[in-house]
Amino acid sequence: MEFLLYLLLGAGAGVLAGLFGVGGGMIIVPVLVFSFTAHGFDPHILTHMAVGTSLASIIFTSLNSILEHHRKGAVNWTVFVWMALGILVGAGLGSLTAEAISGPVLQKIIGTFAICIAIQMAFDLRPKASGGLPGKPGLSAAGGVVGWASAIFGIGGGSLTVPFLVWRGQSMQQAVATSAACGLPIAMMGAASFMLIGWRSPGLPEWSLGFVYLPALVGIAVTSMPFARVGARLAHRLPQRILKRLFALLLLCVGLNFLL
């Protein structure tokens, strides 16, 4: 039953990755927290394990989502390259920041962030286009901020990257596609950092690589890879406004559950 949960979680995360340019982490992290709590994992490290495992799984959702968006010619690779430089540094620092925060406090931070994203999606709050893209240093600096925050929350950064790119004049479709690409360096650096940081942490369950729980990672990866392509295809066909509001309602429930 535990592995079946991870398979279903991977399918849902994959679809979300393709639909919204996110890595599915806003769903993966809460479900893993609930699962790890039910299985009696050490409460001091289970939230960090949920974040680390989420980041590792996003590697797979990002790869498939990137391929699908690239086939449609929607990824701005120049923007990706310069943002990725900052993302790699920011994600490493974000992992160190998360490690310094206690598990219960980290859950409340994630819950607050989920509610903020729910409000943003429900009311379609986004900055108006303001000029063109910044220069290379500006893109790298933005990538650093996105990478730092994403590693703390265990997300692919789409909820931060997409609004930024739209604000800087990119179309929504191109912003989503480029955001999906940016999720890969976030996930790779974040996952590697959580593995190293948690390597000798006391209380780790069997089949763990630092703060990455392998059974959950495998289950999520198996289904997230094909379903990310499904989500990317649906993104070009389904009404985004309705989908976003439904997703926002789900995030609101998740955030409130973490805070109450």
C-alpha positions in Angstrom: 0.0 0.0 0.0 2.9 2.4 0.8 4.5 1.9 -2.6 1.1 2.3 -4.3 0.7 5.7 -2.6 4.1 6.8 -4.1 3.0 5.6 -7.6 -0.2 7.6 -7.4 1.7 10.6 -6.0 4.2 10.4 -8.9 1.3 10.4 -11.4 -0.3 13.5 -9.9 3.0 15.3 -9.6 3.9 14.5 -13.2 0.7 15.9 -14.5 1.1 19.1 -12.4 4.7 19.5 -13.7 3.5 19.5 -17.3 0.4 21.6 -16.8 1.9 24.4 -14.7 5.6 24.2 -15.2 6.1 23.2 -11.6 7.9 20.2 -10.3 4.9 18.9 -8.3 6.7 19.6 -5.0 3.8 21.5 -3.5 1.9 18.2 -3.5 4.8 15.8 -3.1 6.1 17.4 0.1 2.9 17.4 2.1 1.9 13.9 1.1 5.4 12.6 2.0 5.2 14.4 5.4 1.9 12.6 6.1 3.2 9.3 4.9 6.5 9.5 6.8 4.6 10.5 10.0 2.3 7.5 9.7 5.3 5.2 9.3 6.8 6.5 12.5 9.8 8.4 11.0 11.8 10.6 13.4 9.8 13.8 13.6 13.0 15.8 13.8 14.1 14.8 10.3 10.9 13.6 8.4 10.1 17.1 7.0 13.7 17.4 5.7 13.4 13.9 4.2 10.1 14.9 2.5 11.8 18.0 1.0 14.9 16.1 -0.1 12.9 13.3 -1.6 10.7 15.7 -3.4 13.7 17.5 -5.0 15.2 14.2 -6.1 11.9 13.2 -7.7 11.6 16.5 -9.6 14.7 15.5 -11.6 12.5 13.0 -13.4 9.4 15.1 -13.8 11.5 18.0 -15.1 13.3 15.8 -17.7 10.1 14.6 -19.3 8.4 18.0 -19.1 11.4 19.7 -20.7 11.4 17.2 -23.6 7.7 17.9 -24.3 8.0 21.6 -24.1 11.1 21.6 -26.2 9.4 19.7 -29.0 6.9 22.6 -29.1 9.7 25.1 -29.3 8.6 27.0 -26.2 11.8 26.9 -24.0 13.9 30.0 -24.0 17.3 28.3 -23.6 19.3 31.6 -23.3 17.3 32.6 -20.3 17.6 29.1 -18.9 21.4 29.0 -19.1 21.9 32.3 -17.2 19.3 31.6 -14.6 20.7 28.1 -14.1 24.1 29.6 -13.0 22.4 31.4 -10.1 20.0 28.5 -9.4 22.9 26.1 -8.7 24.4 28.4 -6.1 21.0 29.3 -4.6 19.8 25.8 -4.3 22.9 24.8 -2.4 22.5 27.6 0.0 18.8 26.9 0.3 19.5 23.3 1.4 21.8 24.6 4.1 19.1 27.0 5.3 16.5 24.3 5.4 18.9 22.0 7.4 19.3 24.7 10.0 15.5 25.0 10.6 13.7 22.5 12.9 11.2 20.1 11.3 8.0 21.5 12.9 9.0 25.1 12.0 9.9 24.0 8.4 6.4 22.5 8.1 4.8 25.9 9.1 7.0 27.8 6.6 6.0 25.4 3.9 2.3 25.7 4.9 2.4 29.5 4.8 4.1 29.3 1.3 1.4 26.9 0.1 -1.4 29.3 1.1 0.4 32.3 -0.6 0.7 30.3 -3.8 -3.0 29.2 -3.5 -4.1 32.9 -3.3 -1.9 33.9 -6.2 -3.2 31.1 -8.4 -6.9 31.5 -7.4 -7.0 35.2 -8.2 -4.5 34.9 -11.0 -2.3 37.5 -9.4 0.7 38.2 -11.6 2.8 41.3 -12.3 2.2 43.1 -15.5 4.8 42.9 -18.2 7.5 45.5 -17.4 10.0 45.9 -20.2 12.2 43.1 -21.4 14.4 40.6 -19.8 17.2 41.8 -17.5 20.8 41.3 -18.5 22.8 38.2 -17.8 23.8 39.2 -14.2 20.1 40.0 -13.5 19.0 36.6 -14.7 21.6 34.8 -12.6 20.6 36.9 -9.5 16.9 36.0 -10.1 17.9 32.3 -10.5 19.8 32.5 -7.2 16.7 33.7 -5.3 14.5 31.1 -7.0 17.0 28.3 -6.3 17.4 29.3 -2.6 13.6 29.4 -2.0 12.9 26.2 -4.0 15.4 24.1 -2.1 13.8 25.2 1.2 10.3 24.3 0.1 11.2 21.2 -2.0 9.7 22.6 -5.2 10.8 23.0 -8.8 10.5 26.7 -8.6 7.7 27.2 -11.1 5.5 29.2 -8.7 8.4 31.7 -8.6 10.0 31.5 -12.0 6.8 31.8 -14.1 5.6 35.1 -12.5 9.1 36.5 -12.9 9.4 35.6 -16.6 5.8 36.9 -17.3 6.7 40.1 -15.5 9.8 40.5 -17.7 7.7 40.2 -20.9 7.7 36.5 -21.7 4.5 34.8 -22.9 2.8 32.5 -20.4 3.5 29.4 -22.6 7.2 30.3 -22.9 7.4 31.2 -19.2 5.9 27.8 -18.2 8.2 25.9 -20.6 11.4 27.8 -19.4 10.3 27.3 -15.8 10.1 23.6 -16.4 13.7 23.6 -17.7 14.9 25.6 -14.7 13.4 23.0 -12.4 16.1 20.5 -13.4 19.2 22.3 -11.9 17.1 23.2 -8.8 16.3 19.5 -8.3 19.8 18.2 -9.0 21.6 20.6 -6.8 19.0 20.5 -4.0 18.8 16.7 -4.0 22.6 16.3 -3.9 22.8 18.8 -1.1 20.1 17.1 1.0 21.9 13.8 0.5 25.2 15.1 1.8 23.7 17.2 4.6 21.7 14.2 5.9 24.2 11.5 5.3 25.2 10.9 8.9 22.0 12.2 10.5 20.7 10.0 13.4 17.3 8.4 13.0 17.4 7.8 9.3 15.2 4.9 8.1 16.5 2.0 6.0 16.9 2.6 2.3 17.8 6.3 2.8 20.5 8.3 1.1 20.9 11.1 3.5 17.6 13.0 3.4 16.3 11.1 0.3 14.1 8.1 0.9 14.7 5.7 -1.9 11.3 3.7 -1.9 9.4 7.0 -2.3 11.8 8.3 -4.9 11.5 5.2 -7.0 7.7 5.0 -6.8 7.3 8.7 -7.7 9.8 8.5 -10.5 8.2 5.5 -12.2 4.9 7.2 -12.8 5.9 10.9 -12.8 8.0 10.5 -16.0 5.2 9.4 -18.4 2.6 11.6 -16.7 4.7 14.7 -17.0 4.3 14.4 -20.8 0.6 14.0 -20.4 0.4 17.2 -18.4 2.5 19.1 -20.9 0.1 18.1 -23.7 -2.9 19.0 -21.6 -1.4 22.4 -20.9 -2.0 23.3 -24.6 -5.6 22.1 -24.6 -7.3 22.6 -21.3 -8.7 25.8 -19.7 -5.9 27.0 -17.5 -8.1 29.3 -15.3 -10.3 26.5 -14.0 -7.4 24.2 -13.5 -5.5 26.8 -11.5 -8.4 27.5 -9.2 -8.9 23.8 -8.5 -5.2 23.4 -7.8 -5.3 26.6 -5.6 -8.1 25.0 -3.5 -6.0 21.9 -2.9 -2.9 24.0 -1.9 -5.1 26.0 0.5 -6.2 22.9 2.2 -2.6 21.6 2.4 -1.3 24.9 3.8 -4.0 25.1 6.5 -3.4 21.5 7.5 0.3 22.3 8.1 -0.5 25.5 10.1 -3.5 24.3 12.3 
